[in-house]
Amino acid sequence: MPDLIPFDSDPMALRSTFALFPSGVAALSAVVDGAPVVLVASSFQVGISADPPLVLFAVQHTSTSWPKLRGAERIGVSVLGEAHEPAARQMASKAADRFAGIETHTTETGAHFLLGAPVWLECSIHSEVPAGDHDVVLLRVHAMGHEAQTEPLVWHASSFRALTPKVDA
């Protein structure tokens, strides 16, 4: 086992350590006041609860998108596929039109989705819990869809990665 580094002796060590845990990347989006709003999250988790069906993500208190999304009736969660890397960068930027050139679909409830995602979830806010410099947000799933053959985009070591499909011997 390697030597353990006390957190208070090297705050950047925590960030570097957390970065080594791979996670999926999700775009949470809704049309608010006639325009799509998006938040890109690498903290998105599924399988939190089956009854009721819940997923979660964490959002920084400094987010400018979450205060707008929070008021939406429904939020579209698109788990991003490996082809979405450029879109993920664009949507996470401060660009004026974060959806320029990105194919999307909006439901009647205002949930906004990216086309070509491996997983889509139409959600509403179930609850929010303060967690340090973030809030943990539980979302209730109302509808879902998937494209099983689409490979996911993964966030690992502070960069986007693609999974290598398992090859049967």
C-alpha positions, 0 to 999 in steps of 0.5 A: 500500500502506498503512503497516505497523504494527509488532506490538509498537507496537500489540498491538490492531492485530493483533487488529483485523487478524486480525478482517478475515479472514472465517471460518466458524463451527463448533460442536464438540460431544460428549456427555461424562458424559451431558451435551452439551459444546460449543466454538464456533470461528471458526478452523475450517478444512476441506481440510487433508488428503484422505488421511487426511481432516483438518480443524483448529481452534485453541483457547485454552489458557483454554478450559474446554470443550476439556479436557472434549471432548478425552476424547470418542470422537467429536466432532460438528462442525456448521458453523453456518448463517446461522440459527444466529447466536442459537444461536452466541451462546448456545453461546459464553456461560457459560449453564448450559444452552448447548443450551436451545431448540436442536435437536440430534442425538447419534450412537451414538458420542456426537458431538453435532450441531446440526440445520439446519447446512450441514455436519456432520462426525463426527471424532476427534482426530488430533493437537494442536500447541502454537501460542502461546496456543492449540493447533492441533487436527487432527481426522480425519473419519470421517463427513459430511453436508451441506445444500448449500442452507443458507447458512453463518454467517460471522465477520468484523470481530468480528461474525456475517455472512451471505453474499449468495448469488451471483445469476446474470445 
